[in-house]
């Protein structure tokens, strides 16, 4: 079987089974495991899948450009946003990450002028300004056209002079084995820096993110205060995650 045919076969397995186990495919095709790993690496470089130890997983839906995520799991995001807003204390300083769930949070904030909101997202900053009386600190830097979030050296410099009581972190993958991941290396670096400057980090876990895995790790599961999940989500993996509250 030619390399191009193997790659097509690997993508068909991924579509059918939801995962590729390199050792199994190599045995079935009668080729070396190194050949399959090389195929998977090239497919990952082309943005067709996410490589993990022993094989590959699909690209998470939450890794799509922000314009394509607006209508993804909107009800679940709304429920997660409402639970997350309940964690905000009066007169505190919080960080709202970029993303559609934090955008929903911004629209639910109380009219509390004692609240300070830090964000790397212009869209989130504008939503906070429209729906609350909070003080807003917008982190500057290079704006990613994929995620519409500021990152890079200027953002990192600004972060060194900020601190927060709570960081509401958006990721594209939440998995008990592979942890918290995102699709951009620059975004992962910015998220780690924000977490380091915050007393507590809460991860926003709408239904499409549970069990998904992206390319780049963010922070370890044991470094967060907890994951805010959708109370209606019955994904069994939730039982293996550090969930906020006692609903699961």
N, C-alpha and C positions, 0 to 999 in steps of 0.2 A: 504494500500500500504506500503510495506517494505521500510526501509530507502534507500537501494541500488536502488530500483525502483524509488523512489522519485528523487534521484540524477540523474539518467539517464533521467528522465522526465525533470528535470530542465535544463540539458545540451541540450536536444532537443529543448526546448523553446528558449534557448539562441541562438542556431544555426539558428532557424527559424525567431525569432523576433528581435534578436540583443540585447535583454535585458531581465531581469527577474524582475518582480515586486512582491515582497514577499507577500504582502497583497492579491493580485489577485490570485496567485497560491495557497495560503493557503485556500482561499474561494472555489476555483474550486475543490481542492482535499479533502476538508472537514477536514483539520488538522489545528493545531494551527500555528500561524505566527512564534512563537518561534521555532517550529520544522523546518520550512523552513529556518529560519535564521541560525539555527545550521547546516543544510545541506549545505547552501551556504558557511558558514565559513569553513567547512571541505573541500569543493571543492576548495575554495580559497587557503587553506593550501596545497592542492595537486597541485596547479598551474594550475587549470582548468578554473578559471575565476577571475575577480576582483570584490570584494565586494564594493558597494557604498551605500549611505543612501537609504533605502527602497528596496534594491534588489542587482542586480549584472549586470556587463557588461563583454563583451569578453576581453580576453587578447589581447592587441594591437600588431599588427605585428611588430612594432618597438621595442618590448620587447624581441624579439628573440635574441639569441647569435649573436655577430657581424659577424661571418662567414656566417650566414643565412640572414643578412641584406644587403649584398653587392649589390644584384641585385633588391632590393626593391625600387620601385618608383624612379629609377635612373634619369630619365629625369626631374622629379619634383625637386629632390635634386639639380641637376645642375642649374636649373633656380633660386632656392632659394639662392644657393651659389653665383651666379653672382650678385644678388641684394644685398647680404650681403657684398660682397667685396667692392661694391661702397660706403659703409658706413665708410670704413676705411680711416682715415686721415693720410697724410704723417707724418713721424717722431713720430707716436703715439706708445703706448704700448697696445697690445691687448691680450686677452685670447681666445684661440680656444679650446673649449671643445672637448672631445672625440666624435667620431661618423662619419658616412659616409658623412654627409653633410659638416662638418668641414674639413674632408679630401678633399672634392671637393674644398672647399675654399682655402685650403693650396696650391692646384695645380694651383690656379688662381691668387695668390698674385703677385704684381708687383715686379720687381727687385729693391727693395728699401732698401738699407743698413741702412737707418735711422729707419726702422721699427723694433720693438721688439715683438716677439711672445712668450707668455707663454702658456704651454699646459701640461695637465696630461697624454697625449696620446703619446706613443712612435711612433706609426704609423703616427700621425699628425706631430710630430717633424721631422721625416725623410722626409715627403713630403714637409714641409717648406724648409728644407735644400736642397732638390733637385730642387725646383722650384723658390726659391727666394734667395735674399742676406740678409734676415732679421737676426737679432740676435735671438737666440733661447734659452729659459729657460725651461728646462724640469723638471716638478715637480716630485719628487721621492715619493716612498711609495710602498705599496703592490699592485701588478698588478692583477686585476681581470681577470680571464680566460673567463668570460662571456662577458665583455665589453672591455677588454684590455685597462683599464684605471687605473692609480695609485690612491689609496685612503688610508684611515686609518690614524693613529696617525702621522706618518712621513710626509705625505702629508699635514695634517692640520698644523703641525709645520712650514713647509716651506711657506705655504700661509700667515702666519702672517707677513712675511718679504717682501711681494710683494704687488704691487698695479698696476692697469691698467686703461687705458682710456675707454676701451670697452671690454665687455665680450660677446662672441657669444656662447650662451647656447643651448645645445642639450637636448631635453627631449623626452619622448616616448608618452606623451599624452598632448594635448592642447584642453581644453574644456571651454566654457564660464561659466559653473556651477562649475565644479570640478577643474578648473584651470590647472596649470602646474604640471605634475606628471612624475615619472620615476619608473622603476621596481626594483631598488635596494636601500635599505635604506642607505648604505654607500655612494653610488653615489649621493643620494639626499643631504646628509650632505656636501660632497665635493662641489657640485654645489652651495649650499647656501653660503659656505665660499668664493668661487670665486666671486659670485655676490656681497658679502659684501665688497670685496677688489677692486671693479671696479666702475668707475664713472657712467657708463651706461651699462645696460644689454639688449641685443637683443636676442630674441628667434627665432630659426630656425624652420619654420613651413612648411615642405613639406607635400604633400597632405595626406599621410597615417597617419599623426599625428593629423590632425584637427578632433576634435570630439572624439578622443580616450582618455581613462582614464586608468592609471596604478595605482599600489598600493600606492606609496609614494609621498606626496606633496613636491614640491621643493620650490618655492617662489610664492607670490601672484601676480596676474596679474597687480595690481596697483603699483607694485614695479619695473616694467620693463620699458624700454624706448619704447619698441614695439616689435611686432612679424613680422618677415620677411616671407611673404607667397609667394607661387607660383602664378605668375600673371595669369596663365591659370586655376587655381583651382576655380571652381564655387560652392564649398561647401557653403550653406547658413549660416553656423555657423560663417564664416569669418566676416560677417557683425556685429557680436556681440563681436568681439575681437579687442584689441588695435593694429591694423595693422600699420606697418611703411609705410609712404607715403600715397598718395591719390588715389591709384589704385583701392581701394575697398570702 
